[in-house]
Amino acid sequence: MLKNNREDILLRPIEYSFISLLSNKTKVLIVGGGRAGFIKAKTLSKNGCNVKVVSKSFSKEFKEIKKLSNVELIEGEYKKDYIQENHLIIIAVEDESINEIIRKHCDEQCKLYLDCSHFERGLFVVPCQRSTKTTSFGINTKGGSPKTARYLADKIKENLIDKDSFIEYSYDLRNSISESKDRSIIMNFVASEDFYFFYSTGKHEIILEMFFGGNYFEVNSSHKKEYFSTNSNEFGNKGNRKK
């Protein structure tokens, strides 16, 4: 039976469309004060969302977050009115009859909701999220394996940390050439494995000058000052470009 369940999950055509919420503007209602509700409340409040949790009782774990300025715990029964004032709804109760009622209310008001008891019954899931100095990202597994997602997220984070300096350099460059007609060409050139190689060896300024010679301007980055060219001439005379 377990084998068949696994095969069914893997065969389901699950596709995700990612969006990034502006956390400080996002209001989240969580119905349920147990373990599942706590995990979601902790994650979303840590990321800056405004979280309201409604439950007739709360597990001891909620003591960890109840004093946070962006967390409100309401002791009482679920009411339909709570849905109206929140953007995202998370259903984290074990009573399926209550879950069904909340899902119905959410559908009536076109609310995005997550059903912790069965994620495919909802309209969104919360990905495993990680961040570095210059990036933030989320990852899901299509078959639904949170521990695997955490493993993958940590591996990706390790790789991105090594590129933090390069990423910072690239968006400092992009901001500094905002008025250049060649900005798109320059950034396509910079956002590549070839250019990253030259950056990692300290030869990136030479390469930029070689391909984009012309007038220089200064970029003030947090780590050092760089000078870049704005006159691309379509990659600085492509005919002379080295292979």
C-alpha positions in Angstrom: 0.0 0.0 0.0 2.8 2.4 0.9 4.5 1.7 -2.4 1.3 2.4 -4.4 0.8 5.7 -2.5 4.3 6.9 -3.4 3.8 6.0 -7.0 0.5 7.9 -7.1 2.1 11.0 -5.6 5.0 11.0 -8.0 2.6 10.6 -11.0 0.5 13.6 -10.1 1.1 16.6 -12.4 1.9 19.2 -9.7 3.2 22.5 -11.0 4.1 25.5 -8.9 4.0 29.2 -9.9 6.2 31.2 -7.6 5.6 34.7 -6.3 7.5 36.6 -3.7 5.4 38.4 -1.0 6.3 41.8 0.4 6.3 40.4 3.9 5.6 43.6 5.9 2.5 44.2 3.9 1.2 40.6 4.0 -1.5 39.6 6.6 -1.7 35.9 7.3 -4.5 34.1 9.3 -3.6 30.7 10.8 -6.5 28.6 12.2 -5.1 26.1 14.6 -2.8 26.3 17.6 -1.0 22.9 17.3 2.3 21.9 16.0 1.5 22.5 12.3 0.1 26.0 13.1 3.2 26.9 15.2 5.6 25.9 12.4 3.9 28.0 9.9 3.5 30.9 12.3 7.2 30.8 13.2 8.3 30.6 9.6 6.1 33.4 8.3 6.7 35.8 11.3 10.4 35.3 11.0 10.2 36.3 7.3 8.3 39.5 8.3 4.7 38.7 7.7 1.9 39.9 10.0 0.6 36.7 11.5 -2.7 36.2 13.4 -3.4 32.7 14.9 -6.9 31.7 16.0 -7.4 28.6 18.2 -9.3 27.5 21.3 -6.0 26.4 22.8 -2.3 26.8 21.9 0.6 24.4 22.3 3.5 25.4 24.6 5.6 26.1 21.6 3.7 29.3 20.9 5.4 30.9 23.9 8.4 31.3 21.7 6.7 33.8 19.4 3.7 35.2 21.2 5.6 38.4 22.2 6.7 39.2 18.7 5.3 42.5 17.4 4.0 40.9 14.2 2.3 38.0 15.9 -1.2 38.0 17.4 -2.7 35.0 19.2 -6.5 34.9 19.5 -8.0 32.4 21.9 -11.4 31.4 20.7 -13.3 29.7 17.9 -12.8 30.3 14.2 -15.2 32.9 12.7 -15.7 33.6 9.0 -15.1 37.3 9.6 -11.4 36.6 10.3 -10.9 35.7 6.7 -12.0 39.0 5.3 -9.1 41.0 6.8 -6.3 38.7 5.8 -4.5 37.9 2.5 -3.4 34.3 3.1 -5.3 31.7 5.1 -3.6 28.6 6.6 -5.8 25.8 7.8 -4.0 23.8 10.6 -6.7 22.0 12.5 -7.3 18.2 12.7 -11.1 18.3 12.4 -11.9 17.7 8.7 -15.4 19.1 9.1 -14.0 22.4 10.2 -11.3 22.3 7.4 -14.1 21.9 4.8 -16.0 24.9 6.2 -12.9 27.1 6.1 -12.0 26.0 2.6 -15.6 26.9 1.5 -15.3 30.3 3.1 -12.0 30.9 1.4 -13.3 29.9 -2.0 -16.3 32.3 -1.6 -14.0 35.2 -0.9 -11.3 34.2 -3.4 -8.6 33.8 -0.7 -5.4 31.9 -1.1 -5.3 29.1 1.4 -3.1 26.3 2.6 -4.6 23.1 4.0 -1.9 21.5 6.2 -3.8 18.3 6.4 -3.5 17.8 2.7 -1.6 20.3 0.7 -3.3 19.5 -2.6 -6.6 20.7 -1.3 -5.3 24.2 -1.0 -4.1 26.9 -3.4 -0.6 27.4 -2.2 2.2 25.8 -0.2 5.0 27.5 1.8 8.3 26.6 0.2 11.5 25.9 2.1 13.1 29.4 2.1 16.8 30.4 2.5 18.7 33.6 2.1 22.2 34.9 1.8 23.6 38.4 1.9 22.4 39.1 -1.7 19.7 36.5 -2.5 16.6 34.8 -1.2 15.0 31.8 -2.7 12.4 29.1 -2.1 12.3 25.4 -3.1 9.6 22.7 -3.2 9.7 19.0 -4.1 6.8 18.1 -6.4 6.1 14.9 -4.5 5.9 16.7 -1.1 9.0 15.9 0.9 9.9 18.8 3.3 13.1 17.2 4.6 14.4 16.7 1.1 13.5 20.3 0.3 15.5 21.5 3.3 18.5 19.4 2.3 18.4 20.9 -1.2 17.9 24.4 0.0 21.0 24.2 2.2 23.1 22.8 -0.7 21.9 25.7 -2.9 22.6 28.2 -0.2 26.2 27.0 0.1 26.7 27.6 -3.5 25.2 31.1 -3.5 27.2 32.2 -0.5 30.3 31.7 -2.6 28.8 34.0 -5.2 27.6 36.8 -2.9 30.5 39.2 -3.8 29.9 38.6 -7.5 26.1 39.2 -7.2 26.7 42.4 -5.2 29.2 43.5 -7.9 26.7 42.8 -10.7 23.8 44.8 -9.3 26.1 47.7 -8.3 27.2 47.7 -11.9 23.6 47.5 -13.2 22.5 50.4 -11.0 25.4 52.5 -12.1 24.6 52.1 -15.8 20.9 52.7 -15.5 21.1 55.5 -18.0 23.2 53.6 -20.5 21.5 52.5 -23.8 23.8 49.4 -23.6 22.8 48.3 -20.2 21.0 45.1 -21.4 24.0 44.1 -23.5 26.4 44.8 -20.7 24.4 42.8 -18.2 23.9 39.9 -20.5 27.7 39.8 -20.9 28.3 40.0 -17.1 25.7 37.5 -16.1 27.5 34.5 -17.5 29.9 31.7 -16.5 32.7 33.2 -18.6 32.6 36.6 -16.9 32.2 35.0 -13.5 35.5 33.1 -14.2 37.3 36.4 -14.9 35.7 38.0 -11.9 36.9 35.1 -9.6 40.5 35.6 -11.0 40.4 39.4 -10.6 40.5 40.0 -14.4 37.0 41.3 -14.8 38.0 45.0 -15.2 40.4 44.1 -18.0 37.7 42.1 -19.8 35.1 44.9 -19.5 37.6 47.4 -20.9 38.5 45.0 -23.7 34.9 44.5 -24.8 33.3 47.8 -23.9 36.1 50.4 -24.2 35.2 54.1 -24.1 34.2 56.6 -21.4 34.6 55.4 -17.8 32.4 56.0 -14.8 32.8 55.1 -11.1 30.8 52.6 -9.2 30.8 52.8 -5.5 30.3 49.3 -4.1 30.4 48.2 -0.5 33.7 46.3 -1.1 35.7 48.5 -3.4 35.5 51.0 -6.2 35.3 49.8 -9.8 35.4 51.5 -13.1 33.3 50.4 -16.1 32.9 51.3 -19.7 29.6 52.4 -21.2 30.5 52.5 -24.8 29.8 49.0 -26.1 29.8 49.4 -29.8 28.0 46.1 -29.8 30.6 44.3 -27.7 33.4 46.5 -28.7 33.8 45.5 -32.4 32.7 41.9 -32.4 35.0 41.2 -35.2 38.0 41.7 -32.9 36.5 39.6 -30.1 38.7 36.7 -29.1 37.3 33.2 -29.3 
